[in-house]
């Protein structure tokens, strides 16, 4: 094993052992004592819900520390000291362009208003992965319960997301059926094929027009992404995966569907929590649903898609059901925070070293309003966050809310009340807290001072 790989193995193993106890079983090597101490992880998780929320029941109406959680947010009361609701954020270049909200939630890129094809920019999670991913088997983990990936490379190419929970388990913890030599030969063949494809594409590129050249460039970028993942897979062949035993392994290998939505969501969250616990990765994105393809939730009596519910046309029963789904989704998020908080680490909990962003690129789906984005930031106290207040960029501009009024939600969700309240400011804050030294992300104006100690 090379010195680099041995060092990575040692970093991974020590962090796996801390706080996991008998759940994880790994071999012990005599050379371990001579290796350097591991770095302290700075972890980041990004969770996306589609089609916004029912603003009429969602909006917290008081800023500061003595705010009250609204009905959909009640399950977060026990996490008050570790959560910051934020109101009034938006992406300036996305206002009024509602059909690409999911794609640009973590990028803030300028998009066409008709929802057509465009070249994205790098997502915040991938900026963080550059800094935090070197010491882990997976520089980042892209997941989706439904919908598409939230992650975009530095070349603006979407990184595919995994949706199959059993595949996710096998990728993180499964025993390889083939020997290391067989796997390495397979990876080597893949590398050779990619080399040939890349060389042929470069020759063809000289004969193409500008539009075709752009398409080919996107293809070559995707090839480079596969090359990088192939290289990392080869480097980590000599590093044993974390081994789960007993109930933990049985629970995480279950095969579930959206018919059991609560258990299904919680399984995704359990896999994410275990990936962080074992330091298999420090960066995770997960799409909880797609803007146009989010299933109903039969176990709570909701059969309509979330997209359908969001276009409620003011119908009281549809609005009630939308609030019910908002509540359900926040309850699953609260469960994830339970998992992270329950895992003790040196000097604190897993939640203390993990910053978690939960939200949507849409505010009020019925009007396609994408200002005042529903946003919850949690965890990361060890990264320098302070929580316990509702940070509100709307109230200084309007004085008070009156969301019960028939058209009040249009005022706060259709156009930003504070032009400087940008979601990119929050993404910049998260990027900096994760150890990236940069003064700017996309169109950010600076970090959000109200949330850092």
C-alpha positions as CSV (number, residue, x, y, z in Angstrom):
1,X,0.0,0.0,0.0
2,X,1.4,3.4,-0.9
3,X,2.1,6.0,1.8
4,X,-0.8,8.1,0.5
5,X,-3.3,5.2,0.6
6,X,-2.0,4.0,4.0
7,X,-2.4,7.5,5.4
8,X,-6.0,7.8,4.0
9,X,-6.8,4.4,5.4
10,X,-5.6,5.5,8.8
11,X,-7.6,8.7,8.7
12,X,-10.7,6.9,7.6
13,X,-10.3,4.1,10.2
14,X,-9.8,6.3,13.3
15,X,-12.8,8.5,12.4
16,X,-14.9,5.4,11.8
17,X,-14.0,4.0,15.2
18,X,-14.9,7.1,17.2
19,X,-18.4,6.8,18.5
20,X,-19.4,3.7,16.5
21,X,-18.5,1.0,19.0
22,X,-19.4,-2.6,18.2
23,X,-21.4,-1.6,15.1
24,X,-18.3,-1.3,13.0
25,X,-15.6,-4.0,12.8
26,X,-12.3,-3.3,11.1
27,X,-8.9,-4.9,11.1
28,X,-6.1,-3.5,13.3
29,X,-2.6,-3.1,11.9
30,X,0.7,-2.8,13.9
31,X,1.8,0.2,11.7
32,X,-1.1,2.3,12.7
33,X,0.6,4.0,15.7
34,X,3.3,5.5,13.4
35,X,0.8,7.3,11.2
36,X,-0.2,11.0,11.7
37,X,-3.4,11.9,13.5
38,X,-6.5,12.5,11.3
39,X,-7.9,15.9,10.4
40,X,-11.1,17.0,11.9
41,X,-14.0,16.6,9.4
42,X,-16.2,19.5,8.4
43,X,-19.3,17.9,6.9
44,X,-22.0,19.3,4.7
45,X,-25.4,18.0,3.7
46,X,-27.9,19.6,1.2
47,X,-31.5,18.4,1.1
48,X,-34.0,19.7,-1.5
49,X,-37.8,19.6,-1.4
50,X,-39.7,20.4,-4.6
51,X,-42.4,23.0,-5.4
52,X,-42.0,25.2,-2.4
53,X,-44.4,25.1,0.6
54,X,-47.8,26.4,1.7
55,X,-46.6,29.8,2.7
56,X,-49.9,30.6,4.4
57,X,-49.1,28.0,7.1
58,X,-45.3,27.9,6.8
59,X,-44.3,31.5,7.3
60,X,-42.9,32.4,10.8
61,X,-44.1,35.9,11.6
62,X,-41.7,37.0,14.2
63,X,-37.9,37.4,13.9
64,X,-35.3,36.9,16.6
65,X,-35.0,34.3,19.4
66,X,-38.6,34.2,20.7
67,X,-40.3,33.2,17.5
68,X,-42.8,30.4,17.4
69,X,-42.5,27.4,15.0
70,X,-45.6,27.3,12.7
71,X,-47.6,24.1,12.3
72,X,-45.4,22.4,9.6
73,X,-42.3,23.2,11.7
74,X,-43.4,22.0,15.1
75,X,-41.3,18.9,15.0
76,X,-38.2,21.1,15.0
77,X,-39.0,22.5,18.5
78,X,-36.7,20.0,20.2
79,X,-33.9,21.1,17.9
80,X,-34.4,24.8,18.4
81,X,-30.9,25.3,19.7
82,X,-29.5,23.7,16.5
83,X,-31.7,25.2,13.8
84,X,-32.0,28.6,12.1
85,X,-35.1,29.3,9.9
86,X,-34.2,32.0,7.4
87,X,-36.8,34.1,5.5
88,X,-36.4,36.3,2.4
89,X,-33.6,34.6,0.5
90,X,-33.7,34.3,-3.3
91,X,-31.5,33.7,-6.3
92,X,-31.5,37.1,-8.3
93,X,-30.9,35.5,-11.7
94,X,-33.7,32.9,-11.2
95,X,-36.6,35.2,-10.2
96,X,-39.5,34.5,-12.6
97,X,-37.7,31.6,-14.2
98,X,-39.4,28.8,-12.3
99,X,-38.7,25.8,-14.5
100,X,-35.1,25.4,-13.5
101,X,-35.3,26.0,-9.8
102,X,-34.2,22.5,-8.8
103,X,-31.2,22.6,-11.1
104,X,-29.8,25.9,-9.8
105,X,-30.7,25.7,-6.1
106,X,-27.0,25.1,-5.3
107,X,-25.5,27.1,-8.1
108,X,-27.6,30.3,-8.5
109,X,-26.8,30.3,-12.3
110,X,-28.5,32.4,-14.8
111,X,-31.1,30.3,-16.6
112,X,-33.4,30.8,-19.6
113,X,-36.9,31.8,-18.7
114,X,-38.5,29.0,-20.8
115,X,-36.8,26.2,-18.9
116,X,-34.7,25.2,-21.9
117,X,-31.2,23.8,-22.1
118,X,-28.4,25.8,-20.5
119,X,-24.9,25.4,-19.2
120,X,-24.9,25.4,-15.4
121,X,-22.1,26.5,-13.1
122,X,-20.5,24.6,-10.2
123,X,-22.7,23.8,-7.2
124,X,-21.7,24.7,-3.7
125,X,-21.4,21.1,-2.6
126,X,-18.8,20.4,-5.2
127,X,-16.8,23.5,-4.2
128,X,-16.8,22.0,-0.6
129,X,-15.9,18.5,-1.9
130,X,-12.7,19.9,-3.4
131,X,-11.6,20.9,0.1
132,X,-13.1,18.1,2.2
133,X,-13.2,15.1,-0.1
134,X,-9.5,14.2,-0.4
135,X,-9.5,12.1,2.8
136,X,-12.6,10.1,2.2
137,X,-13.5,7.2,-0.1
138,X,-16.2,9.3,-1.8
139,X,-15.4,13.0,-2.3
140,X,-19.1,13.6,-2.4
141,X,-22.3,11.4,-2.4
142,X,-25.1,12.3,-4.7
143,X,-28.5,10.8,-3.8
144,X,-32.2,11.3,-4.8
145,X,-35.3,9.8,-3.3
146,X,-37.0,11.0,-6.4
147,X,-36.1,13.7,-9.0
148,X,-32.6,14.5,-10.2
149,X,-29.2,15.3,-8.8
150,X,-28.5,18.6,-7.1
151,X,-24.7,18.4,-7.8
152,X,-23.0,20.1,-10.7
153,X,-19.3,19.9,-11.6
154,X,-16.9,22.9,-12.0
155,X,-17.6,22.5,-15.8
156,X,-21.4,22.9,-15.2
157,X,-22.2,19.2,-15.9
158,X,-24.7,17.4,-13.7
159,X,-23.3,14.6,-11.6
160,X,-25.7,11.6,-11.6
161,X,-27.5,10.7,-8.4
162,X,-28.2,7.2,-7.0
163,X,-31.8,6.4,-6.1
164,X,-31.6,2.7,-5.2
165,X,-31.0,2.3,-1.4
166,X,-29.6,-1.2,-1.8
167,X,-27.1,0.1,-4.3
168,X,-26.2,2.9,-1.9
169,X,-25.6,0.4,0.9
170,X,-23.4,-1.8,-1.3
171,X,-21.4,1.1,-2.5
172,X,-20.7,2.3,1.0
173,X,-20.5,-1.0,3.0
174,X,-21.0,-4.0,0.7
175,X,-18.4,-6.7,0.3
176,X,-16.9,-6.9,-3.1
177,X,-17.6,-10.2,-4.9
178,X,-14.5,-10.0,-7.0
179,X,-10.8,-9.9,-5.8
180,X,-8.9,-6.6,-5.8
181,X,-6.9,-7.8,-8.8
182,X,-10.0,-8.4,-10.8
183,X,-11.5,-5.1,-9.9
184,X,-8.3,-3.3,-10.7
185,X,-8.1,-4.9,-14.2
186,X,-11.7,-3.9,-14.7
187,X,-10.9,-0.3,-13.7
188,X,-7.9,-0.3,-16.0
189,X,-10.0,-1.4,-18.9
190,X,-12.4,1.3,-18.2
191,X,-9.6,3.8,-18.1
192,X,-8.3,2.6,-21.5
193,X,-11.7,2.9,-23.1
194,X,-12.1,6.4,-21.8
195,X,-8.6,7.3,-23.2
196,X,-9.6,6.1,-26.7
197,X,-13.0,7.8,-26.6
198,X,-11.4,11.1,-25.5
199,X,-8.7,10.9,-28.2
200,X,-11.3,10.2,-30.9
201,X,-13.6,13.0,-29.7
202,X,-10.7,15.5,-29.9
203,X,-10.1,14.6,-33.5
204,X,-13.8,14.9,-34.4
205,X,-14.0,18.2,-32.5
206,X,-11.9,20.0,-35.2
207,X,-14.6,19.3,-37.8
208,X,-17.7,20.4,-35.9
209,X,-19.7,23.6,-35.8
210,X,-19.9,25.7,-32.6
211,X,-23.2,24.2,-31.3
212,X,-22.0,20.6,-31.9
213,X,-18.6,21.5,-30.4
214,X,-20.4,22.7,-27.2
215,X,-22.3,19.4,-27.0
216,X,-19.1,17.4,-27.4
217,X,-17.4,19.5,-24.8
218,X,-20.2,18.6,-22.3
219,X,-19.7,14.9,-23.2
220,X,-15.9,15.1,-22.7
221,X,-16.5,16.8,-19.4
222,X,-18.7,13.9,-18.3
223,X,-15.9,11.5,-19.5
224,X,-13.4,13.4,-17.3
225,X,-15.8,13.0,-14.3
226,X,-15.8,9.2,-14.9
227,X,-12.1,9.2,-15.2
228,X,-11.7,10.9,-11.8
229,X,-14.1,8.5,-10.1
230,X,-12.2,5.5,-11.7
231,X,-8.9,6.9,-10.4
232,X,-10.3,7.3,-6.9
233,X,-11.9,3.8,-6.9
234,X,-8.5,2.4,-7.8
235,X,-6.7,4.3,-5.0
236,X,-9.2,3.0,-2.4
237,X,-9.0,-0.7,-3.4
238,X,-6.5,-1.4,-0.6
239,X,-8.7,0.3,2.0
240,X,-11.3,-1.9,3.6
241,X,-14.9,-0.6,3.5
242,X,-16.6,-0.1,6.9
243,X,-18.2,-3.4,8.0
244,X,-21.6,-3.2,9.5
245,X,-22.8,-6.0,11.7
246,X,-26.1,-7.2,13.2
247,X,-29.2,-5.0,13.3
248,X,-27.4,-2.0,11.7
249,X,-26.6,-4.0,8.5
250,X,-30.0,-5.6,8.4
251,X,-31.9,-2.3,8.8
252,X,-29.9,-0.5,6.1
253,X,-30.3,-3.2,3.5
254,X,-34.1,-3.2,3.5
255,X,-35.9,-2.8,0.2
256,X,-38.6,-0.2,0.5
257,X,-40.8,1.9,-1.8
258,X,-42.7,5.1,-1.7
259,X,-45.7,3.1,-0.6
260,X,-44.0,3.1,2.8
261,X,-42.9,6.7,2.5
262,X,-42.0,7.4,6.1
263,X,-39.8,4.4,6.4
264,X,-38.4,5.0,2.9
265,X,-37.4,8.6,3.7
266,X,-35.9,7.5,7.0
267,X,-33.9,4.8,5.3
268,X,-32.2,7.4,3.1
269,X,-31.5,9.5,6.1
270,X,-30.1,6.5,8.0
271,X,-27.8,5.7,5.1
272,X,-26.6,9.4,5.0
273,X,-26.0,9.4,8.7
274,X,-24.0,6.2,8.6
275,X,-22.0,7.5,5.6
276,X,-21.0,10.5,7.7
277,X,-20.4,8.5,10.9
278,X,-17.9,6.2,9.1
279,X,-16.3,9.2,7.3
280,X,-17.0,7.5,4.0
281,X,-17.8,11.0,2.7
282,X,-18.1,14.5,4.1
283,X,-20.4,16.0,1.4
284,X,-23.9,14.8,0.6
285,X,-26.7,16.1,-1.6
286,X,-30.1,14.5,-1.7
287,X,-33.1,15.4,-3.7
288,X,-36.2,14.6,-1.7
289,X,-38.3,14.9,-4.8
290,X,-38.4,16.4,-8.3
291,X,-40.4,19.5,-9.3
292,X,-42.5,17.5,-11.6
293,X,-42.2,14.0,-10.3
294,X,-42.7,13.8,-6.6
295,X,-45.0,10.9,-5.5
296,X,-47.9,11.1,-3.1
297,X,-47.6,9.9,0.5
298,X,-50.2,7.1,0.9
299,X,-49.5,6.5,4.5
300,X,-50.8,9.9,5.5
301,X,-53.7,9.7,3.0
302,X,-52.1,12.0,0.3
303,X,-52.3,10.4,-3.1
304,X,-51.7,13.6,-5.2
305,X,-48.3,14.5,-6.4
306,X,-46.6,17.4,-4.6
307,X,-46.6,19.3,-7.9
308,X,-50.4,18.8,-8.2
309,X,-51.0,20.0,-4.6
310,X,-48.8,23.1,-5.1
311,X,-51.2,24.2,-7.9
312,X,-54.2,24.2,-5.5
313,X,-56.0,27.3,-7.0
314,X,-56.8,28.3,-3.4
315,X,-58.9,25.3,-2.7
316,X,-58.9,24.9,1.2
317,X,-58.7,21.1,1.1
318,X,-55.8,21.1,-1.3
319,X,-54.1,23.7,0.9
320,X,-54.7,21.6,4.0
321,X,-53.1,18.6,2.2
322,X,-50.1,20.6,1.1
323,X,-49.6,21.7,4.7
324,X,-49.8,18.1,5.7
325,X,-47.1,17.1,3.3
326,X,-44.9,20.0,4.4
327,X,-45.3,18.8,8.0
328,X,-44.5,15.2,7.0
329,X,-41.3,16.3,5.1
330,X,-40.1,18.4,8.1
331,X,-40.7,15.5,10.4
332,X,-38.4,13.3,8.4
333,X,-35.8,16.1,8.4
334,X,-36.2,16.3,12.2
335,X,-35.5,12.6,12.3
336,X,-32.2,13.1,10.4
337,X,-31.2,15.7,13.0
338,X,-32.1,13.2,15.7
339,X,-29.7,10.7,14.1
340,X,-26.8,13.2,13.9
341,X,-27.4,14.5,17.4
342,X,-27.5,11.0,18.9
343,X,-24.0,10.1,17.6
344,X,-21.4,11.3,20.1
345,X,-18.0,12.4,18.9
346,X,-15.0,13.8,20.7
347,X,-16.2,17.1,22.2
348,X,-19.7,17.0,20.9
349,X,-22.0,15.3,18.4
350,X,-22.0,14.4,14.7
351,X,-24.5,17.3,14.2
352,X,-22.0,19.7,15.6
353,X,-19.5,18.9,12.8
354,X,-22.2,18.8,10.1
355,X,-23.9,21.8,8.5
356,X,-27.2,20.8,7.0
357,X,-29.2,22.9,4.5
358,X,-32.9,22.0,3.9
359,X,-35.0,23.9,1.5
360,X,-36.5,24.5,-1.9
361,X,-35.8,26.7,-5.0
362,X,-39.5,27.5,-5.1
363,X,-41.4,29.5,-2.5
364,X,-45.1,29.3,-3.4
365,X,-45.7,26.8,-6.1
366,X,-49.2,27.9,-7.2
367,X,-47.9,31.3,-8.4
368,X,-44.5,29.9,-9.3
369,X,-43.1,32.5,-6.9
370,X,-39.4,31.9,-6.2
371,X,-38.5,34.7,-3.8
372,X,-38.7,34.1,0.0
373,X,-37.4,30.6,-0.4
374,X,-38.2,28.2,2.5
375,X,-34.8,27.7,4.1
376,X,-33.7,25.8,7.2
377,X,-30.0,25.7,8.3
378,X,-29.1,23.2,11.1
379,X,-26.0,21.9,12.9
380,X,-22.4,22.9,12.5
381,X,-21.7,24.5,15.8
382,X,-18.1,23.2,15.7
383,X,-17.9,25.0,12.3
384,X,-18.7,28.3,14.0
385,X,-22.5,28.6,13.6
386,X,-24.9,30.0,16.2
387,X,-28.5,29.0,16.1
388,X,-31.8,29.6,18.0
389,X,-33.2,32.7,16.1
390,X,-35.4,33.2,13.1
391,X,-33.3,35.3,10.6
392,X,-35.8,37.4,8.6
393,X,-34.8,39.7,5.7
394,X,-38.5,40.5,4.9
395,X,-39.7,42.2,8.2
396,X,-37.3,45.2,8.0
397,X,-38.9,46.0,4.7
398,X,-42.6,45.3,5.4
399,X,-42.9,45.8,9.2
400,X,-45.3,42.8,9.7
401,X,-46.7,39.8,8.0
402,X,-50.4,39.2,7.2
403,X,-50.2,35.8,5.4
404,X,-53.8,35.1,6.1
405,X,-54.8,37.8,3.7
406,X,-55.7,36.4,0.3
407,X,-52.9,38.0,-1.7
408,X,-50.3,38.6,1.0
409,X,-48.2,35.6,-0.1
410,X,-47.7,37.1,-3.5
411,X,-46.1,40.1,-2.0
412,X,-43.4,38.1,-0.2
413,X,-43.0,35.2,-2.7
414,X,-43.2,36.8,-6.2
415,X,-40.4,39.4,-5.9
416,X,-37.6,39.8,-3.3
417,X,-38.3,42.4,-0.6
418,X,-34.5,42.7,0.1
419,X,-32.4,42.6,-3.1
420,X,-29.3,41.9,-1.0
421,X,-30.9,38.8,0.7
422,X,-29.3,36.2,-1.6
423,X,-29.3,32.5,-1.2
424,X,-25.7,32.7,-2.6
425,X,-24.8,34.6,0.6
426,X,-25.8,31.5,2.6
427,X,-24.0,29.2,0.2
428,X,-20.9,31.3,0.5
429,X,-21.2,31.1,4.3
430,X,-21.4,27.3,4.1
431,X,-18.5,27.1,1.7
432,X,-16.3,29.2,4.0
433,X,-17.3,27.3,7.1
434,X,-16.3,24.0,5.3
435,X,-12.8,25.4,5.0
436,X,-12.8,26.9,1.5
437,X,-10.9,30.2,1.3
438,X,-12.9,32.3,-1.1
439,X,-14.5,35.7,-0.8
440,X,-17.4,35.0,-3.2
441,X,-19.8,32.3,-4.5
442,X,-21.8,33.1,-7.7
443,X,-23.5,36.5,-7.1
444,X,-22.9,36.6,-3.3
445,X,-22.4,39.9,-1.5
446,X,-20.8,38.3,1.6
447,X,-21.5,35.7,4.3
448,X,-24.5,36.0,6.5
449,X,-23.2,37.5,9.8
450,X,-26.3,36.7,11.8
451,X,-25.7,32.9,11.8
452,X,-22.0,32.8,12.7
453,X,-20.4,33.2,16.1
